[in-house]
Amino acid sequence: MKKIIFPINIIAILAVMVIASSCSKDWLNPDPENIASSEDSTYADPANAGRFVTAAYTNLLTWEQSSFAWIGTTSITSDDADKGSSPGDLGTDKDQLDNFTFTATTPSFRDGWNSNFLGISYCNQALANVPVFDIDEALKTRYFAEVRFLRAFYYFNLVRMYGNVPKLDKVVTNEDVQSPDLFRQLPPDSIYAFIKSDLEFALKTLPKNTEYGPENVGRATQGAAAALLAKVSMYRKEWDRAYSLTDSIINGAVGSYALVSDYTTIWREVGENSSESLFEIQSTGQENGSVRQYSQVQGIKEGQFNVPSSQVFQGWGFNTPSADLYNAYSEGDVRRDATIISVGNTLFDGVVVRSAFNPRYNYKAYVSIRQETQGGSTDFSNKNIRILRMGEIYLIRAEAANELGMSAEALNSLNAIRTRARGDNPNAVPNITVTDQAQLRQLIWNERRLELAMEHDRFFDLVRTGRAGEVLRAHGKNFVDGKHELFPIPQDEIAASGGVLVQNPGY
């Protein structure tokens, strides 16, 4: 296992945490002045306690964590998207991800492994070091809850991607690195139990979103913990828990949330941190405060427009929505043209796409230079990434209710989503009336695809519902049952562990 996943010294961590001073989200902008030059002076400054916590958040912004590798492993692998770009531009390994020809040496899996474990390392550093500071006990407890939420999120990524993974629940010392026990993998049941323990603590400890001031927008909240725990419960088929948690969110018990009326605004700047949002990665448009190149790698490639090209956010053209996804939407469903940029479309900022290298692009990654605040380098867009939102909460509630035999409640939640999807057209996206459990299950799964398209869930949804092989082979992908449900553990990590890490079947 590479050193990058292990904790580094405190001064190095504090250096990583510093965000550009022009950041508008203050909690992502700790004052870089007077950073300690020794361990003692570090602990003497109470402000440094918060910087340990900020490091756990800042890891979400990295290229390895939330950009090209994540896009490839979660979206290009699915039937929602194709590699895109030009045939000869492989995006390092995106052709392998698209065709399921990847191996244990494919770089995206190394990025996913290392970045999530690095995030966990930052969380463990915060849990170990925050108690040393002389700060208010209530603030300490909140910090603990925030980083345990984030640790659960990082582990949720890992267990879905790799299955059996090591459990790191403390700061790793030099002595620990020498022990083979550090690398021993635990089965998903154990990892999920650890995730749920962290989330239950966060749920009972974190403030509601209504209890935070504007300076703390973007921090983990009680609602975020409830949402992630509900999603984890869905994956574990713990339907009673999933239902009660989503019910608590919809009914306002854990904060103030609601579906926004206009689906088309969710992924725009005006939709940042709206009532729809339970948790999103805060991206500032500044070099050290943005998800690096998230929008650029998915941007329109070689486009021709009705305005000067300098006024349009263009990019590399990867992760293009598939024709199959486009055709999955019924006519009049507002989500189709809010999710997919098609050549010939007029975008919300008045840009007309007259031609482009690819026929479709991911609208949810689009940034408007004309109407949004990002107007500088395409490397650093002001695009928050939505991680947990109310559209999914309603669909988790619908799925849980259906599995519990409560078809009326399932239809109520499902049709709330479909009502929004029809927009102003009363004849589009009609309500579902089916009450047969098996049929309704399929309809709910289909609605998840339409509602959450290009939001990094489709591949994992296909795996958890047992449909990955059938669906992906029909889409022309070389999916092998019993192998491709999990990604390979990076081969260099296995070598670094001295062979203690065990590779997933088939690789």
N, C-alpha and C positions, 0 to 999 in steps of 0.2 A: 504494500500500500504506500502511496507516495506521501512524502512529508507534508505536502500541501493540505492534506486533510487534518493534520494535527495542529494543535494550538501553537502559536508563535508567541514571542515575548510580549509583554504588555505594551511597551513603547511602540513596537511595530504595529500592534493592533490599533492603537490610538492614531497612528499615522494613516492607516487604511481608512479610518472612519471619517476623515475630514472631507466635507462636501463644499462645493464652490460657494463663495460668499453671496452670490446673487440669487441663490435658491429661495423661492418664495414659500416653501414649506419648512418652517423654522426648525422643526425637530430633525430634519435631514441636514441641518446646517450648524453643527456645533462650532463654537468659536475655536479656531485652530491655534490661537495665541496661548502662550504660557503652558504648552504641553510639557509634561514633566520630563526631566532628563535622568531621573532616577526613580526607582520603585517607590521609595518613601514619599517623595514629593508628589508622585502620581496619586497615591492614596490620600494625601493631605488635601487635595482639591476635590470637593464634593461633586463638581460638574463632571469629573471623569467617570463617575458611576454611570451617568446617562450615556456616555460615549461607548461604554461596553455594550449597552443595549442597542445603540445605534448601529454598531458593527453587524449585529445579527440581522437588522433590516437592510443595511447597505449591501450585503451579499446578494440580495434579490435583484440588484441593479446590474450585475455583472453579465458580460457577454456569455460566459460559460453557463450561468444559471438560467437566464431568462431570454436569451436571444437565439442565435442560429442553431445551436445544438438542440435546445428545447423545442424550437419550431419544427425541426426535423424529426425528432423522436416522437412527438405527440401529434403532429398534424400531417406531415408528408407521409408518414406510415399509414395513415387512415385513408378511407375512401372519400373523404371530404376534399382531399387536396392531391395535387400532382407536384412533382419536383419543381416544374416551372423553369424560368430562365431559358437559356438556349440549350440545345442538346449537348453541346460540347462543354458547357459550364456545369461542372459536377458539384460545385459548392463543397468541395473537399470530399464529401461522402454522401451527399443528399440523393444521388442516384442509387446508392446501395440501400438507403432507407426506403426509398420509393419502391424498389423492386424486391426488397427482402433478400438481398444478397450480402447483407452485412455479416461481419465476423467479430470476434472478440478484440480485434485490433482496430475496429472502426472508431475514429476519433470522437464522434459525438457521444459515445457511451462513456468514454473517459471523462469528458467535460461534465456529463450529468452526474457521474459518481463523485468526482472530486468536488464539484461546486456544492452539492447538497451536503456532503460531509464537512466541507469548510463552513457552511452555514451552521451546522450542528456544533462544530467546534466553537464558533463565536458564541452560540447560545450557552454552551457549557462554561466558557470563560466568564460570561456575565453572571451565571448562577454562582460561580465560585468566588468572584471578585466583588460583586456588589455588596455582599454583607460586610465587607471590610470598611466601607465608607461610612462616615458619620452623616447620615441623611435620615430624613423622616422614615419611620418604620412603615407607614402606609405606602410611601413611594417605593420603598424597597419591595414590598409585597406586590405592588403593581408591576414593577420591573420584572420580578420573577414570573408573573403570569404572562407578560408579553413575550418573553423569550421562550417560555414553555409552549405557547401557541406557535411560535415560529419553528421551534424544534419539531413539533408535531407535523407542521407543514412540510418541512424538509424530509422527515422520515416517511410521510405519506407519498411523496414523490419517489423515494428510494424503493419502498416496498412494492409499489405498483410497477416500477421499471425492472427491478432485479430479483424480487422475491426474497430469498434468504440473504440477509445482510447482517453485519456486525451491529451490536448495540453499544453505542458510546454514550454513557450517561454522566460522564465526569470529564474534567480536564485530564488529558493524557500526558503522562510524564515520560521522561526518557527511559525510565525503567519499564514502563508499560509497553513501550514500543518493542522492547526486546522479548516480550512474552507472546507466545503463540496464541494465548487466550484472547488477546486483543482482536485477533482476526477471525475468531470463531463466529460463524454465522448462526443466527437464530431463525427459526421458521416464521412465516408471516403471522401466525397466530400470536407469537410472543411480541413481535414488532408492533402489531396492531394494539395489543394490550398496553404497551408502552405509550403509543400515540394517544390512546383513549385516556390514560392516566394524566398525561399532560393537558389534554383538552378539558377534562373534567375540572382540573385545578383552575385553568384559565376561565372556564365558564362561571365558576362560583366566585372568582376573584376580580376579574377585569371590570372596569367601569362600563356603563352603557354608552352608546355614542352620544346621547344627550347630556352626559355628564362630563364630556371633554370640551375644552375650549377650542377655538379655531386654530390655535397654535399647535394642537395635537391631532389635527386631521390626518388620517392615514395610519394612526396607531391601531394595534389590535384592540378590539372591544369585546364585550360580552356577546354581542350579536355575531361577531366574526367567529368566536369560539363555538357558539351554538351551531352556526352554519357548517363549519368544518367538521364538527362532531357528527352532525346529521349526515353529511356526505360520507364520512367514514362508516357510520352505522348502515348506510345504504350498501356500501361495498361489502360489509359483513353480514348483510341480510338480517340485521337486527331492526326489524320493521317497527316495533313498538317505540323504540328509542328514536328512530328517524322521524316517525310521525309526531311524537310529542315535541321534539326539538323544533321541527319546522312549524308546527302549530304555535309554539311560543314566539317564534320570530314574526309570523304573520299577525298574530294577535297583540303584538307590542309588549310582550312580557320581558324581553331582553333588549329593548331599544326601540327606536322609531324608524321603521322601514316601510317601503311600499313600492309596488311596481310603478315606474314612470309611465305616463300615458303614451309617450311617443317612442317607440322602439328605436327609431332611426337615430336618436340622440345619445344612446347609451354609451357608445364608444367614441364619441366626439369630446372635445374639450369641455363643452357645456354640460356634458354628462358626467364629468369627474366627480367622485364622492357625492353622488346624488342619493336620493332616497332608495334607489335601486341597489346601491352598493353596500356590501358588508365588509369587503376587504379588497383593496387593489394596491398594486405596486406604484408608489408615487414617483413619477418621472418629471424632471424639471426643465429639460431642454438645455441643461448645462453639462459640461464635459464630465464632471465627477458626480452628477446627480441624476443621471438618466440611464435607462436601459439601453445599453450601447447598441445602436444600429437595428433595433427591433423593427422599426418601420422601414429603414433603408433596405434591408435584405428582402423585404416583401413588396417594395415599392414598384410602381409602374415602370416597365422597362422599355426604353426607346419609344416613348409616346409622342404623338402629335396631337396638339390641342387647339382650342379656339383662343387661347391666350398665350403669351410668351412662355416658353418652357421653363424660364427662371421662376415663374410664378406657380409651378406645380412640383410637389414633392415626388421625385422619381427615385428609382432604385434598381435593385438587381433582378427583381422579377421572380423570386423563389416563392414556394408555397402557394401556388395558384389554385383557387377553388376548382374542383373538378366539374365536368359536365354533368356527372351523376348527381352531385350536390345541387347544382342549378336546377335540374329537372325534378328533384325531389319536392320542390316547393310548388304548391298549387298557384294558379293564376290569381293575382290580387293579394298574395301574402306579402305584406310590407317588409318582412324579414329578408326576402331574397335580395332585393336591390339595396338593402341596408347592410348586407353581408358581402355581396359580390359586386365588384366593379366590372361591368361588361363594356367592351368597346362599343361606342355609340351612346353610352350613358352620359347624362348631365349630372355632375356631382353636386353636393349640397352648397358648394361655394361658387357655383356657376361654371366650373370647368367642364368642358365637353371633351370626352376622350374620342378623338377622331380615328386614331389608329394606335396600335401598340404591338410589341413583339408577341405577347401572349393574349389570348382572347378574354381572360378573366384575371382579376387580382383581388386580394383580400382587403375589402373596404374597412374592416375593423382595425387594420393597421395603418390606414391612410391618415396623413396629417395635412391640413390645409395651410399653406403658406399665406393664402389670401385672407383667411378669416380667423385663424387661430394664432396663438402667440409665438409658436415656433416659426422663426424666419431665418435661422442661421444655418449651421452645418447640418446636413442630413444624417450625420453620425449620431447626433444627440437630439432626438425628438422629444417633444413635450407630450408623450403618449403614455398615460397611465395604463397599466395592464390590469384588467378586471379579473380577479381571482374567484371571488364569491359574490353572487348577486341574486336578487330576488327572483328572477326568472327561473333559476335553477332550484331555489327553495320551494317554489310552487310545484315544480315537477318532482322533486324528491318526496314532497308530501303526497302528491298524486300516486306515485309508485308505491309508497309505503301503505297508503290507504287501500289501494287495490290488493296488495298482498295480504292485508288484514281482513279482506272481505268487505270493505266499506266502499262500495262502488259509488255511492252518492257523493261522498267526500272526495273521492278520486276525481270524479267528473267535475266537481266544483273547482278544484285546483287546476285541472287540465284546461278547462274551458276559460278560466281567467286568462291564461296565456294565449289561447286562440282568439279570444275577444280582442286583445291588444293587437294581435297579428293581422286582423282584418282591417285595421285603420278606419278610414271613413267609408269603406265599401261594405255595406251590410250583407252583400251576397257572397263575399269572400270568406274563406276559412270558416266554414260552418261549425257549430258546436258538435261535439261528439256525444252520442247518446248510448253507445254500446255499453252494456253492463257485464257481459261475459268476461270472466277474469282473464282468461288466456288472450282473448282478442284485445281487451283493454290494455293488457301488459304491452303488447306489440305496438299499440297506438301511442302509449306513453313513451316507449323507447324511441319511436319515430319522432315524436315531438321534441325530445331532448336533442336529437340531431338538428332539427330545424331551428330551434331556439338558441342552441349553444354552438352552432357551426363556427369553425375556425377559432374556437376559444380553448383549444388544447385539451379537450376531454374525449373526443370521439374514439381514438384508439383504445383507451382504457375502458370506455363504455362497452365497446364490442367484446373485449376480453372478459369483463366481469359478467356479462350477460350470456357468454358462451357462444357468441355468433361470429367471432373474429374470422375463423377459417372460411366459413361459408360466404360471408359478405366480402371479405378482401380478395378471395380467389375469384369471385364473380366480377370484381373490379380489375382483375388482371394482375394482382399482386401474388408473389410466390410464397404465400403464407403456408407454413407447415404446422399442423396440429401437434401439440405436445412439445413444441420447441419455441415458436415465436410469440407465445403468450407472455414470455419474459424476454428481456434483452440480455445479451451476454455481459458477464462481469468482465471489465477490461483486463486483457491478458497481462499487461504490465503490472496491474495490481496483484494478480495472482502470483506473479514472479516475485514481486517485492515482499509478499507475505511468506515466502519460502514454501509455497505450495499449500499453505493452510487454507486459504480461500478455495472453495470448491466451485467449479464452473457450472453454470446452468445446463440442463440436459440439451443435447443436440449440437452444442458448440465445441 
